[in-house]
Amino acid sequence: MGTMDCATFVELVTDFLEGALPEAEEERFVEHLTLCDGCETYLEQFRRTIDTLGELPADSLSAEARAKLLTAFRGFRRGE
């Protein structure tokens, strides 16, 4: 399958935290995590955000709000 890039890592964070990644994908995710300090920091910040906010039901956000949050997280990762 090859090495995972940071953009793919960011896309898979939620699935990883929920234990929803297929085994091979999870292995690539963890491998990338061990090699990339930036993604390690991103994952820790994501975990802290979840701990701070608690769990939001999936249907509690509109599609527009969800898209805006995802865009903001992606921009944060790139330093925008």
C-alpha positions, -999 to +999 in steps of 0.1 A: +000+000+000+029+024+006+036+052+029+008+075+041+010+112+036-001+139+060-033+148+041-045+112+042-036+110+079-057+140+087-086+125+067-084+093+088-080+107+123-116+103+133-119+068+120-087+059+138-099+073+171-132+054+167-114+021+159-130+020+125-100+017+103-093-016+085-062-034+100-039-026+071-049+011+071-045+014+108-009+000+105-001+026+079-017+053+101+004+042+131+036+040+110+031+075+098+024+087+133+058+073+145+076+091+116+058+125+116+061+149+146+035+173+130+009+146+128+016+134+163+010+169+175-022+171+154-035+139+168-029+150+204-046+184+197-076+165+182-078+143+213-077+173+236-104+190+216-126+159+219-119+157+256-127+193+261-159+194+240-171+159+248-190+139+221-214+156+198-240+134+182-234+132+144-268+147+137-262+177+159-243+195+132-256+206+099-237+195+068-225+232+064-213+234+100-195+200+097-178+211+064-167+244+080-152+225+110-134+201+088-120+229+067-108+247+098-090+215+111-074+210+077-063+246+076-049+244+111-028+213+101-013+233+072-007+263+094-032+286+077 
